[in-house]
């Protein structure tokens, strides 16, 4: 994270240099116009040739110092936490003695340069004017940088939200496409028709579980993340639906710790994983598909027996739905999900996100 900030700062420095160069030039022009009322053009230009580089170097120095202090200084963060002061007031308290010190330095330099100055006092009105000017310039740079960083952060946050929304929409579309495809509806309606004649209570249960799935899609599909509790409730309904269809060909087990039910994950994650297991593996009553969902620390693991319909390969390839899930976790800046085969089990390890 600190490396990203440093690289971002290095990229912004050339643009900041040009901006503060123009700002120093504007200040120099205004000061030149003011000096022309009392001095000749030559004297005013000589003074600005000295004042302009000093002003530019001072402004760039304040920018760099402010960035290093507010982003990398442990003392600055400690001071804000200890005193409950905002960053601006911590910065102001820190800059006040620095402004006074620089005021003394500049005043001594002015006494040395202006030999015709009859005054030998350092702490006079000119000293206070210099110190206040230094403090005002430093405060102006701080406030300007704070505003610009706030604008950049807001734009990045909006882009992040757009990326999350896009990934969420793709994930929702993929799940809905899998559930609303003609094969799914055809098989569901055939199962329902048979159950109506053979077992009306099971037909009623089938319709109830089917409506639970689509109600969840409508209610939670708009959320970026949902609790593990909601996902467990949904997967129970989905598995019941599949067990009504396949009977004893599916063996399902859930072992979820109670202290993890409040943790978060993208919606319809468990449904997609179980759906992949049903869709891509060979199973029947003699060799049932065993699916287990359990928690391990701050992660949920989905195991299923690995008997793929196609020839197995040494590497586990990710489908569109799983790649989309990985992309969602990257955008959420969370730990990346893992997918692998071990001991004839296909294992999906999905990190759980701690609520802020």
LUMVOLO-844650 format. One line per field, with one value per residue: y, z, x of N, C-alpha, C in turn. Coordinates in steps of 0.2 Angstrom, whole numbers, padded with zeros to 4 digits. Layout:
N
n.py (Y ...)
n.pz (Z ...)
n.px (X ...)
ca.py (Y ...)
ca.pz (Z ...)
ca.px (X ...)
c.py (Y ...)
c.pz (Z ...)
c.px (X ...)
//
This chain:
356
n.py (-0006 0006 0007 0009 0022 0029 0028 0034 0047 0050 0051 0061 0072 0079 0085 0093 0101 0109 0116 0123 0131 0139 0146 0152 0160 0169 0175 0182 0191 0199 0204 0211 0221 0228 0233 0241 0253 0260 0258 0257 0249 0241 0238 0232 0220 0214 0211 0202 0192 0186 0183 0175 0161 0158 0158 0148 0136 0136 0133 0121 0114 0114 0107 0094 0092 0092 0081 0070 0071 0070 0058 0048 0050 0044 0051 0061 0055 0049 0060 0066 0056 0055 0068 0070 0080 0087 0083 0096 0105 0099 0099 0114 0117 0111 0118 0131 0134 0131 0141 0152 0150 0150 0163 0171 0167 0172 0186 0189 0187 0197 0208 0207 0208 0220 0232 0246 0247 0254 0248 0236 0226 0210 0204 0212 0222 0218 0205 0198 0200 0193 0180 0177 0177 0166 0156 0157 0154 0141 0135 0138 0129 0117 0116 0117 0105 0096 0097 0094 0081 0075 0077 0068 0056 0054 0053 0041 0032 0033 0027 0014 0010 0009 -0001 -0012 -0013 -0016 -0029 -0036 -0035 -0043 -0055 -0058 -0059 -0070 -0080 -0080 -0083 -0096 -0101 -0098 -0104 -0113 -0127 -0129 -0123 -0132 -0145 -0142 -0139 -0152 -0160 -0154 -0157 -0171 -0173 -0167 -0177 -0188 -0185 -0173 -0165 -0164 -0158 -0146 -0142 -0141 -0130 -0120 -0120 -0116 -0103 -0097 -0096 -0087 -0076 -0072 -0069 -0057 -0049 -0048 -0047 -0035 -0031 -0028 -0036 -0049 -0057 -0072 -0080 -0077 -0083 -0096 -0100 -0098 -0108 -0119 -0120 -0121 -0133 -0142 -0141 -0147 -0160 -0165 -0167 -0175 -0185 -0197 -0196 -0185 -0180 -0169 -0158 -0147 -0137 -0125 -0113 -0104 -0091 -0086 -0082 -0069 -0063 -0058 -0060 -0060 -0060 -0075 -0083 -0096 -0103 -0103 -0111 -0123 -0126 -0127 -0139 -0148 -0147 -0150 -0163 -0181 -0191 -0203 -0214 -0224 -0219 -0206 -0188 -0180 -0166 -0153 -0140 -0130 -0120 -0113 -0105 -0088 -0091 -0099 -0116 -0126 -0142 -0154 -0171 -0176 -0179 -0176 -0172 -0171 -0175 -0175 -0163 -0158 -0145 -0134 -0127 -0111 -0106 -0095 -0089 -0092 -0085 -0072 -0071 -0070 -0058 -0049 -0050 -0045 -0032 -0028 -0028 -0038 -0054 -0066 -0079 -0097 -0111 -0128 -0145 -0159 -0175 -0181 -0172 -0158 -0142 -0127 -0112 -0099 -0083 -0074 -0059 -0046 -0036 -0018)
n.pz (0000 0004 -0005 -0017 -0014 -0014 -0027 -0034 -0029 -0034 -0048 -0048 -0045 -0056 -0062 -0051 -0050 -0061 -0059 -0047 -0051 -0061 -0052 -0043 -0053 -0056 -0043 -0043 -0054 -0049 -0038 -0044 -0051 -0041 -0035 -0045 -0043 -0034 -0037 -0049 -0066 -0068 -0055 -0049 -0057 -0054 -0041 -0042 -0049 -0039 -0030 -0036 -0039 -0026 -0020 -0028 -0025 -0011 -0010 -0017 -0008 0003 -0001 -0003 0009 0017 0011 0015 0028 0032 0027 0030 0042 0058 0070 0067 0065 0077 0085 0081 0085 0098 0103 0098 0088 0072 0056 0050 0061 0068 0059 0058 0071 0070 0060 0065 0074 0064 0055 0062 0065 0052 0049 0057 0051 0038 0041 0047 0036 0028 0035 0033 0019 0016 0018 0021 0030 0044 0055 0068 0073 0075 0079 0074 0066 0053 0054 0059 0049 0039 0045 0046 0033 0028 0035 0030 0017 0018 0024 0014 0004 0010 0012 -0001 -0007 0001 -0003 -0017 -0016 -0010 -0020 -0030 -0022 -0021 -0035 -0038 -0029 -0034 -0047 -0042 -0037 -0048 -0055 -0046 -0047 -0060 -0061 -0051 -0058 -0069 -0063 -0057 -0068 -0074 -0065 -0065 -0079 -0079 -0071 -0077 -0089 -0104 -0101 -0087 -0083 -0090 -0085 -0071 -0072 -0077 -0067 -0057 -0063 -0062 -0048 -0044 -0047 -0041 -0028 -0020 -0008 -0009 -0021 -0018 -0009 -0018 -0026 -0016 -0013 -0025 -0027 -0016 -0020 -0031 -0025 -0017 -0027 -0032 -0020 -0014 -0024 -0028 -0019 -0014 -0005 0006 0021 0028 0033 0026 0014 0017 0021 0008 0000 0006 0002 -0011 -0013 -0007 -0018 -0028 -0023 -0022 -0036 -0040 -0030 -0019 -0025 -0023 -0009 0004 0015 0029 0038 0048 0057 0071 0074 0063 0055 0053 0045 0028 0010 -0008 -0015 -0019 -0020 -0015 -0021 -0034 -0034 -0029 -0040 -0050 -0047 -0048 -0061 -0068 -0065 -0064 -0058 -0048 -0040 -0036 -0035 -0027 -0028 -0017 -0007 0003 0014 0024 0037 0039 0049 0044 0032 0020 0015 0001 -0003 -0015 -0023 -0035 -0051 -0065 -0080 -0092 -0099 -0086 -0082 -0078 -0072 -0064 -0072 -0073 -0074 -0082 -0072 -0060 -0062 -0063 -0050 -0043 -0049 -0042 -0029 -0030 -0034 -0022 -0014 -0006 0001 -0011 -0019 -0019 -0029 -0031 -0034 -0024 -0017 -0024 -0023 -0027 -0022 -0016 -0009 -0001 0004 0019 0022 0034 0042 0041)
n.px (0004 0010 0020 0012 0007 0018 0023 0012 0013 0026 0022 0013 0021 0029 0018 0013 0024 0024 0012 0014 0025 0019 0011 0020 0026 0015 0013 0025 0024 0013 0019 0030 0023 0018 0030 0035 0029 0036 0050 0063 0062 0073 0078 0067 0065 0077 0076 0065 0070 0078 0068 0059 0064 0067 0054 0047 0055 0053 0039 0038 0045 0038 0026 0032 0037 0025 0018 0026 0026 0012 0009 0018 0024 0025 0024 0016 0003 0002 0001 -0011 -0020 -0018 -0022 -0034 -0035 -0039 -0031 -0027 -0025 -0015 -0005 -0004 0000 0013 0019 0020 0031 0041 0039 0041 0055 0060 0057 0066 0078 0076 0075 0087 0095 0090 0095 0108 0110 0104 0113 0112 0102 0096 0091 0094 0087 0080 0068 0057 0044 0045 0050 0039 0030 0036 0036 0022 0019 0026 0019 0006 0008 0012 0001 -0009 -0004 -0005 -0019 -0023 -0017 -0024 -0037 -0036 -0031 -0042 -0052 -0046 -0047 -0060 -0064 -0057 -0064 -0077 -0074 -0070 -0082 -0090 -0083 -0085 -0099 -0101 -0094 -0102 -0114 -0111 -0109 -0121 -0129 -0123 -0127 -0141 -0142 -0138 -0148 -0160 -0159 -0165 -0164 -0163 -0176 -0184 -0181 -0184 -0198 -0203 -0199 -0208 -0220 -0221 -0220 -0232 -0242 -0237 -0232 -0239 -0236 -0222 -0221 -0226 -0216 -0206 -0209 -0209 -0195 -0190 -0196 -0190 -0176 -0177 -0183 -0172 -0163 -0169 -0170 -0157 -0148 -0144 -0135 -0118 -0110 -0115 -0121 -0114 -0123 -0135 -0131 -0130 -0143 -0149 -0142 -0146 -0159 -0157 -0150 -0160 -0169 -0162 -0160 -0173 -0175 -0164 -0163 -0156 -0144 -0136 -0127 -0127 -0119 -0117 -0106 -0104 -0097 -0104 -0099 -0095 -0105 -0109 -0100 -0094 -0098 -0098 -0114 -0123 -0113 -0110 -0120 -0116 -0105 -0109 -0118 -0109 -0103 -0113 -0116 -0104 -0100 -0100 -0112 -0122 -0134 -0127 -0114 -0114 -0114 -0105 -0106 -0099 -0100 -0090 -0083 -0067 -0057 -0056 -0063 -0073 -0075 -0079 -0081 -0082 -0085 -0073 -0077 -0076 -0085 -0079 -0062 -0050 -0038 -0021 -0021 -0032 -0045 -0053 -0070 -0081 -0090 -0082 -0070 -0076 -0079 -0067 -0062 -0071 -0067 -0054 -0057 -0064 -0053 -0049 -0044 -0038 -0049 -0046 -0044 -0043 -0038 -0038 -0034 -0044 -0055 -0063 -0059 -0065 -0059 -0065 -0062 -0068 -0076 -0072 -0084 -0084)
ca.py (0000 0012 0008 0012 0029 0032 0028 0039 0053 0052 0052 0068 0077 0083 0090 0098 0106 0114 0120 0128 0135 0144 0149 0156 0165 0173 0179 0186 0196 0203 0208 0216 0227 0232 0236 0246 0260 0263 0256 0257 0243 0236 0236 0227 0214 0210 0208 0196 0186 0182 0181 0170 0154 0156 0156 0141 0131 0135 0130 0114 0111 0114 0102 0088 0091 0091 0074 0066 0072 0068 0051 0044 0052 0041 0056 0065 0051 0048 0067 0067 0051 0057 0074 0071 0085 0086 0084 0103 0108 0096 0103 0121 0117 0109 0123 0137 0135 0131 0148 0157 0149 0153 0171 0173 0166 0177 0192 0190 0187 0204 0213 0206 0210 0227 0236 0252 0246 0256 0244 0230 0222 0204 0203 0218 0221 0214 0198 0195 0200 0187 0173 0176 0176 0159 0152 0158 0151 0134 0133 0138 0123 0111 0116 0115 0098 0092 0098 0090 0073 0073 0076 0062 0050 0054 0050 0034 0029 0032 0022 0008 0008 0007 -0008 -0017 -0013 -0020 -0036 -0038 -0036 -0049 -0061 -0059 -0061 -0077 -0085 -0080 -0086 -0103 -0104 -0097 -0107 -0118 -0134 -0128 -0123 -0138 -0150 -0140 -0140 -0159 -0163 -0152 -0160 -0178 -0172 -0165 -0183 -0193 -0182 -0166 -0162 -0163 -0153 -0139 -0140 -0139 -0123 -0116 -0119 -0112 -0096 -0094 -0094 -0081 -0070 -0070 -0065 -0051 -0045 -0048 -0047 -0028 -0029 -0029 -0041 -0051 -0061 -0079 -0083 -0077 -0087 -0103 -0101 -0099 -0114 -0125 -0120 -0124 -0141 -0146 -0142 -0152 -0167 -0167 -0169 -0181 -0190 -0199 -0195 -0179 -0180 -0163 -0157 -0140 -0137 -0118 -0110 -0098 -0085 -0083 -0081 -0062 -0061 -0056 -0063 -0058 -0064 -0080 -0086 -0103 -0106 -0104 -0116 -0130 -0127 -0130 -0146 -0152 -0147 -0153 -0169 -0187 -0194 -0207 -0216 -0229 -0215 -0200 -0182 -0177 -0159 -0151 -0133 -0129 -0114 -0114 -0098 -0083 -0093 -0105 -0121 -0130 -0148 -0159 -0176 -0173 -0184 -0172 -0175 -0171 -0178 -0171 -0160 -0157 -0139 -0133 -0121 -0107 -0104 -0087 -0087 -0092 -0079 -0066 -0071 -0068 -0051 -0046 -0050 -0040 -0025 -0027 -0028 -0044 -0060 -0069 -0086 -0102 -0117 -0133 -0152 -0163 -0181 -0182 -0167 -0151 -0138 -0119 -0109 -0092 -0079 -0071 -0052 -0044 -0030 -0012)
ca.pz (0000 0004 -0012 -0022 -0013 -0016 -0034 -0036 -0027 -0039 -0054 -0047 -0043 -0061 -0063 -0046 -0051 -0066 -0056 -0043 -0055 -0063 -0046 -0041 -0058 -0055 -0037 -0045 -0058 -0045 -0034 -0048 -0053 -0034 -0034 -0050 -0040 -0029 -0039 -0056 -0069 -0067 -0048 -0048 -0060 -0051 -0035 -0044 -0051 -0033 -0026 -0039 -0037 -0018 -0019 -0031 -0021 -0005 -0011 -0018 -0002 0008 -0004 -0002 0017 0019 0009 0019 0035 0033 0025 0032 0049 0063 0075 0065 0066 0084 0088 0079 0089 0106 0105 0094 0083 0065 0053 0049 0067 0069 0054 0060 0077 0068 0055 0068 0076 0058 0052 0066 0063 0045 0049 0060 0046 0033 0044 0047 0029 0025 0038 0030 0012 0016 0023 0022 0034 0050 0061 0069 0077 0072 0080 0072 0062 0046 0055 0060 0042 0035 0048 0044 0026 0027 0038 0026 0011 0020 0025 0007 0000 0013 0010 -0009 -0008 0004 -0008 -0023 -0014 -0009 -0027 -0033 -0019 -0023 -0041 -0037 -0026 -0039 -0052 -0039 -0036 -0055 -0056 -0042 -0050 -0066 -0059 -0048 -0063 -0073 -0058 -0056 -0075 -0075 -0061 -0068 -0085 -0078 -0068 -0081 -0096 -0105 -0098 -0080 -0083 -0093 -0080 -0065 -0074 -0078 -0060 -0054 -0065 -0059 -0041 -0043 -0047 -0036 -0021 -0019 -0003 -0012 -0026 -0014 -0006 -0023 -0028 -0011 -0013 -0031 -0026 -0011 -0024 -0035 -0021 -0015 -0032 -0032 -0014 -0012 -0030 -0029 -0014 -0015 -0001 0010 0026 0026 0036 0021 0009 0020 0020 0001 -0002 0009 -0002 -0018 -0012 -0007 -0024 -0032 -0020 -0024 -0043 -0040 -0024 -0015 -0029 -0020 -0002 0006 0022 0030 0045 0048 0064 0072 0075 0056 0051 0052 0040 0022 0004 -0013 -0016 -0024 -0021 -0013 -0026 -0040 -0033 -0029 -0046 -0054 -0045 -0051 -0068 -0071 -0062 -0065 -0052 -0048 -0034 -0034 -0034 -0026 -0028 -0011 -0007 0010 0015 0031 0038 0042 0051 0041 0025 0019 0010 -0003 -0006 -0019 -0026 -0042 -0056 -0071 -0086 -0097 -0096 -0081 -0083 -0072 -0070 -0063 -0076 -0070 -0078 -0082 -0065 -0055 -0064 -0061 -0042 -0042 -0050 -0037 -0023 -0032 -0033 -0015 -0011 -0001 -0001 -0017 -0018 -0021 -0032 -0033 -0033 -0019 -0014 -0028 -0021 -0029 -0016 -0017 -0003 -0002 0010 0022 0023 0040 0041 0044)
ca.px (0000 0014 0023 0007 0006 0025 0023 0007 0016 0031 0019 0010 0026 0030 0012 0013 0030 0022 0007 0017 0029 0015 0008 0025 0026 0009 0015 0031 0021 0010 0024 0033 0019 0018 0037 0036 0026 0041 0056 0064 0061 0079 0078 0061 0067 0083 0073 0061 0075 0080 0062 0055 0066 0066 0047 0046 0058 0049 0032 0039 0048 0032 0022 0035 0037 0018 0016 0030 0024 0005 0008 0024 0027 0022 0023 0010 -0003 0001 -0001 -0018 -0024 -0017 -0025 -0040 -0035 -0039 -0024 -0025 -0023 -0008 -0001 -0003 0005 0019 0022 0020 0038 0045 0038 0045 0062 0062 0056 0072 0083 0076 0076 0095 0098 0089 0099 0115 0110 0103 0118 0110 0096 0098 0089 0098 0083 0078 0061 0053 0038 0046 0050 0032 0027 0039 0034 0015 0019 0028 0014 0001 0010 0012 -0006 -0012 -0001 -0008 -0026 -0024 -0016 -0029 -0043 -0034 -0031 -0049 -0055 -0043 -0049 -0067 -0064 -0055 -0069 -0082 -0072 -0070 -0089 -0092 -0080 -0089 -0106 -0100 -0093 -0108 -0120 -0109 -0110 -0129 -0131 -0121 -0131 -0147 -0142 -0138 -0154 -0165 -0158 -0171 -0163 -0165 -0183 -0187 -0180 -0188 -0205 -0204 -0199 -0214 -0226 -0221 -0221 -0239 -0246 -0234 -0231 -0241 -0232 -0215 -0222 -0227 -0210 -0202 -0211 -0207 -0188 -0189 -0197 -0185 -0170 -0178 -0184 -0166 -0160 -0172 -0169 -0150 -0144 -0142 -0130 -0111 -0109 -0120 -0118 -0113 -0130 -0140 -0129 -0131 -0150 -0150 -0139 -0150 -0165 -0155 -0148 -0166 -0172 -0158 -0161 -0179 -0174 -0159 -0164 -0150 -0138 -0133 -0126 -0125 -0117 -0115 -0103 -0103 -0096 -0109 -0096 -0093 -0111 -0110 -0095 -0097 -0095 -0102 -0120 -0124 -0106 -0111 -0125 -0112 -0100 -0113 -0121 -0104 -0102 -0119 -0116 -0098 -0097 -0104 -0114 -0129 -0136 -0121 -0109 -0117 -0110 -0104 -0104 -0098 -0098 -0088 -0079 -0060 -0055 -0060 -0064 -0078 -0073 -0084 -0078 -0086 -0081 -0071 -0077 -0078 -0088 -0073 -0056 -0047 -0032 -0017 -0022 -0039 -0047 -0058 -0075 -0083 -0092 -0077 -0066 -0079 -0079 -0060 -0062 -0075 -0063 -0049 -0060 -0065 -0046 -0049 -0039 -0041 -0051 -0042 -0048 -0038 -0040 -0034 -0037 -0051 -0059 -0062 -0060 -0065 -0058 -0068 -0061 -0074 -0074 -0074 -0088 -0081)
c.py (0006 0013 0011 0020 0032 0033 0034 0046 0055 0054 0059 0074 0082 0088 0095 0103 0111 0119 0125 0133 0141 0149 0154 0162 0171 0178 0184 0192 0201 0207 0213 0222 0231 0236 0242 0253 0264 0263 0257 0250 0238 0234 0231 0221 0210 0207 0202 0190 0182 0179 0175 0163 0153 0154 0149 0136 0130 0132 0123 0110 0110 0108 0095 0086 0089 0084 0069 0066 0069 0060 0046 0045 0048 0046 0060 0061 0050 0055 0068 0062 0053 0063 0075 0077 0083 0086 0091 0106 0105 0099 0110 0121 0115 0115 0130 0138 0135 0138 0153 0156 0152 0161 0174 0173 0171 0184 0194 0191 0194 0209 0213 0209 0217 0231 0243 0253 0248 0252 0238 0225 0216 0204 0210 0217 0217 0207 0195 0195 0194 0180 0172 0174 0168 0154 0152 0154 0143 0131 0133 0131 0117 0111 0114 0108 0094 0092 0093 0082 0071 0072 0069 0056 0049 0051 0043 0030 0028 0027 0015 0005 0005 0000 -0013 -0018 -0018 -0028 -0039 -0040 -0042 -0056 -0063 -0062 -0068 -0082 -0085 -0083 -0094 -0106 -0103 -0100 -0112 -0125 -0134 -0128 -0129 -0144 -0148 -0141 -0148 -0162 -0161 -0156 -0167 -0178 -0171 -0172 -0188 -0191 -0175 -0162 -0160 -0158 -0146 -0137 -0138 -0132 -0118 -0114 -0115 -0105 -0093 -0092 -0088 -0075 -0068 -0066 -0058 -0046 -0043 -0047 -0040 -0026 -0031 -0035 -0043 -0056 -0068 -0083 -0083 -0082 -0095 -0105 -0102 -0106 -0120 -0126 -0123 -0131 -0145 -0146 -0147 -0159 -0169 -0170 -0175 -0186 -0191 -0199 -0189 -0180 -0173 -0162 -0150 -0140 -0130 -0116 -0104 -0091 -0082 -0081 -0073 -0059 -0061 -0059 -0060 -0063 -0069 -0084 -0094 -0107 -0108 -0110 -0123 -0131 -0129 -0137 -0150 -0153 -0150 -0159 -0175 -0190 -0198 -0209 -0221 -0225 -0208 -0194 -0179 -0170 -0157 -0144 -0132 -0123 -0116 -0107 -0093 -0085 -0099 -0109 -0125 -0135 -0151 -0165 -0174 -0179 -0180 -0176 -0176 -0174 -0173 -0169 -0159 -0150 -0138 -0126 -0117 -0105 -0097 -0085 -0087 -0086 -0072 -0065 -0068 -0061 -0047 -0045 -0045 -0033 -0023 -0026 -0033 -0049 -0064 -0077 -0090 -0108 -0122 -0140 -0156 -0169 -0182 -0178 -0161 -0146 -0130 -0116 -0101 -0088 -0075 -0064 -0049 -0037 -0024 -0010)
c.pz (0000 -0002 -0017 -0021 -0015 -0024 -0037 -0034 -0032 -0046 -0054 -0047 -0049 -0063 -0058 -0047 -0056 -0063 -0052 -0046 -0058 -0058 -0044 -0046 -0057 -0049 -0039 -0049 -0054 -0040 -0038 -0050 -0046 -0033 -0039 -0048 -0036 -0032 -0046 -0059 -0067 -0060 -0046 -0051 -0057 -0044 -0036 -0046 -0045 -0030 -0029 -0038 -0030 -0017 -0022 -0027 -0014 -0005 -0013 -0012 0003 0005 -0002 0005 0019 0017 0013 0026 0036 0031 0028 0039 0054 0069 0073 0066 0073 0088 0087 0084 0096 0108 0102 0090 0076 0062 0052 0055 0069 0065 0056 0066 0075 0064 0059 0070 0070 0055 0055 0065 0057 0045 0052 0055 0041 0035 0045 0041 0026 0028 0035 0023 0012 0020 0025 0027 0041 0056 0061 0073 0073 0072 0080 0068 0056 0048 0056 0053 0038 0038 0046 0037 0024 0029 0033 0019 0012 0021 0018 0004 0003 0011 0003 -0010 -0005 0000 -0014 -0022 -0013 -0015 -0030 -0029 -0020 -0030 -0041 -0034 -0030 -0044 -0049 -0038 -0043 -0057 -0053 -0045 -0056 -0065 -0056 -0053 -0067 -0069 -0058 -0063 -0076 -0071 -0064 -0075 -0084 -0075 -0073 -0088 -0097 -0102 -0091 -0079 -0085 -0088 -0073 -0066 -0074 -0071 -0056 -0056 -0062 -0052 -0040 -0043 -0042 -0029 -0020 -0014 -0005 -0017 -0023 -0011 -0012 -0026 -0023 -0012 -0019 -0030 -0021 -0015 -0028 -0031 -0018 -0020 -0033 -0026 -0013 -0019 -0031 -0024 -0016 -0012 0003 0016 0024 0029 0030 0015 0011 0019 0013 -0002 0000 0005 -0009 -0018 -0011 -0014 -0029 -0029 -0022 -0032 -0043 -0035 -0020 -0019 -0027 -0012 0000 0013 0023 0037 0045 0055 0065 0072 0068 0052 0049 0047 0033 0016 -0001 -0013 -0021 -0025 -0020 -0019 -0032 -0040 -0033 -0036 -0051 -0053 -0048 -0058 -0072 -0069 -0064 -0059 -0053 -0041 -0031 -0032 -0033 -0026 -0021 -0010 0001 0010 0022 0031 0041 0043 0048 0033 0025 0013 0007 -0006 -0010 -0022 -0033 -0047 -0062 -0077 -0092 -0094 -0092 -0083 -0077 -0068 -0069 -0067 -0073 -0075 -0078 -0075 -0060 -0056 -0062 -0053 -0040 -0043 -0045 -0031 -0024 -0031 -0026 -0011 -0005 -0004 -0007 -0016 -0021 -0024 -0034 -0031 -0029 -0016 -0017 -0026 -0024 -0024 -0018 -0010 -0004 0005 0012 0024 0030 0039 0044 0049)
c.px (0004 0018 0018 0007 0012 0025 0018 0010 0022 0028 0016 0015 0028 0024 0011 0018 0027 0017 0010 0022 0025 0012 0014 0026 0021 0011 0020 0029 0018 0014 0028 0029 0018 0024 0038 0033 0031 0049 0057 0063 0067 0079 0073 0062 0072 0080 0068 0065 0077 0074 0059 0058 0066 0058 0045 0049 0055 0043 0033 0041 0042 0027 0025 0035 0030 0016 0020 0027 0017 0004 0013 0026 0022 0020 0017 0004 -0004 -0001 -0009 -0023 -0024 -0021 -0032 -0041 -0036 -0032 -0022 -0022 -0016 -0003 0001 0001 0012 0023 0023 0028 0043 0045 0042 0053 0064 0062 0063 0077 0082 0077 0084 0098 0096 0093 0106 0115 0109 0107 0116 0104 0099 0096 0093 0094 0080 0070 0057 0047 0039 0047 0044 0029 0030 0037 0027 0015 0021 0022 0008 0002 0009 0005 -0010 -0010 -0005 -0015 -0027 -0023 -0021 -0035 -0042 -0034 -0038 -0053 -0053 -0046 -0057 -0068 -0063 -0061 -0075 -0080 -0072 -0078 -0092 -0089 -0084 -0096 -0106 -0099 -0099 -0114 -0118 -0111 -0117 -0131 -0129 -0125 -0138 -0148 -0142 -0144 -0160 -0165 -0164 -0170 -0165 -0172 -0186 -0187 -0184 -0196 -0207 -0204 -0206 -0220 -0227 -0223 -0229 -0243 -0243 -0234 -0233 -0237 -0225 -0216 -0223 -0220 -0205 -0203 -0209 -0199 -0186 -0190 -0192 -0178 -0171 -0180 -0177 -0162 -0162 -0170 -0161 -0145 -0141 -0136 -0123 -0109 -0115 -0117 -0118 -0120 -0135 -0138 -0130 -0138 -0152 -0148 -0143 -0156 -0163 -0153 -0155 -0169 -0168 -0159 -0168 -0179 -0170 -0159 -0158 -0144 -0134 -0133 -0123 -0124 -0115 -0112 -0100 -0103 -0101 -0105 -0093 -0099 -0112 -0104 -0098 -0094 -0100 -0108 -0120 -0118 -0107 -0115 -0121 -0108 -0104 -0116 -0115 -0103 -0107 -0118 -0110 -0096 -0102 -0106 -0121 -0129 -0130 -0115 -0111 -0112 -0110 -0102 -0104 -0096 -0096 -0083 -0072 -0057 -0059 -0061 -0069 -0075 -0078 -0080 -0084 -0082 -0079 -0071 -0080 -0081 -0083 -0067 -0053 -0040 -0028 -0019 -0030 -0041 -0053 -0063 -0076 -0085 -0087 -0072 -0069 -0079 -0072 -0060 -0066 -0071 -0057 -0051 -0061 -0059 -0046 -0045 -0043 -0043 -0046 -0046 -0043 -0042 -0035 -0037 -0044 -0056 -0058 -0064 -0060 -0064 -0060 -0067 -0068 -0072 -0076 -0078 -0084 -0085)
//
